[in-house]
């Protein structure tokens, strides 16, 4: 099983990822560690990333996810994954770009059953206060509005578990564990095939 922990900057993705990694014993792949240096410098200057800036980063994370899937491992991946096309690139790499550039080819790329997005969501003001308070992160609080502007919340068909960040990390982790148990006990899910995040 692969869980991709997503949401705008400052919503607590890394905190939840670290907590779940320790609790479940799963490896954690922190998306920030895969950004090219140019992206980090750009965000540190308070400049929002473009789709073109994000593409190499998303493709690297796609490789990580594929590697975990192919090895049959459980894993956690932290990535903002703000737009649907970003999420499809995470799952399908450059193939997602081919489909998105051909609108007449209405072949939806569905989310594999062994991958779920944990969508951390919350109020802008609440998250902004968090970002202002945190220290040592390259992402400027001023960029939060641009993230909310491009955010396309995932739909049910994308295999999403919405998590409200006003709740404690312990509560959120408990909900994820319940979700995992329900998936493994579901008669419609082949647990042997669950190898994505």
Residue pairs with C-beta under 8 A, 6 or more apart in sequence:
1 74
1 114
1 115
1 116
1 180
1 183
1 194
1 195
1 196
1 197
2 65
2 68
2 69
2 74
2 75
2 76
2 77
2 114
2 115
2 116
2 195
2 196
2 197
3 20
3 75
3 76
3 77
3 115
3 116
3 117
3 118
3 176
3 197
4 65
4 77
4 78
4 79
4 81
4 87
4 90
4 115
4 116
4 117
4 118
4 197
5 13
5 16
5 17
5 20
5 76
5 77
5 78
5 79
5 118
5 120
6 13
6 79
6 80
6 81
6 82
6 87
6 117
6 118
6 119
6 120
6 154
7 13
7 80
7 119
7 120
7 121
7 165
8 80
8 82
8 127
8 144
8 147
8 148
8 151
9 80
9 127
9 131
9 139
9 143
9 144
9 147
10 127
10 128
10 130
10 131
10 134
10 139
10 141
10 144
11 120
11 121
11 122
11 127
11 130
11 165
12 120
12 130
12 165
12 169
13 31
13 78
13 79
13 80
13 120
14 30
14 32
14 78
15 169
16 118
16 120
16 163
16 169
16 172
16 173
17 28
17 30
17 76
17 78
18 28
19 169
19 170
19 173
20 26
20 28
20 76
20 173
20 176
21 27
21 28
21 76
23 173
23 177
24 74
24 76
24 177
24 180
26 73
26 74
26 75
26 76
27 68
27 73
27 75
27 76
28 75
28 76
28 77
28 78
29 61
29 64
29 68
29 75
29 76
29 77
29 78
30 78
31 57
31 61
31 77
31 78
31 79
31 80
32 78
32 138
34 57
34 60
34 61
34 64
35 57
36 56
36 57
38 53
39 49
39 53
39 54
39 57
40 138
42 49
42 53
43 49
43 138
43 139
43 140
43 143
44 138
44 140
46 140
46 142
46 143
47 143
48 143
48 146
48 147
51 83
51 85
54 86
55 89
58 79
58 86
58 89
58 90
59 89
59 93
59 94
61 77
61 79
61 90
62 89
62 90
62 91
62 92
62 93
63 93
64 77
65 75
65 77
65 90
65 91
65 115
65 196
65 197
66 93
68 74
68 75
68 77
68 195
68 196
68 197
69 112
69 114
69 195
69 196
69 197
70 195
71 195
72 195
73 195
74 197
75 197
76 197
77 90
77 197
79 86
79 90
80 86
80 147
81 87
81 90
81 117
81 154
82 147
82 150
82 151
82 152
83 150
83 151
83 152
84 152
84 154
84 158
85 96
85 97
85 100
87 111
87 117
87 154
87 158
88 96
88 99
88 100
88 109
89 96
89 97
91 109
91 111
91 112
91 115
92 109
95 109
96 109
99 105
99 107
99 109
110 157
111 117
111 157
111 158
111 159
112 159
112 196
113 159
113 189
113 190
113 193
113 194
114 193
114 194
114 195
114 196
114 197
115 159
115 196
115 197
116 159
116 160
116 161
116 179
116 183
116 197
117 154
117 158
117 159
117 160
117 161
118 160
118 161
118 163
118 176
119 153
119 154
119 160
119 161
119 162
119 163
120 163
120 165
120 172
121 153
121 162
121 163
121 164
121 165
122 164
122 165
122 166
124 144
124 145
124 148
126 165
126 166
127 144
127 165
128 141
128 144
131 137
131 139
131 141
131 144
132 141
153 162
154 160
161 175
161 176
161 179
163 172
163 175
163 176
165 172
183 189
183 194
184 191
184 194
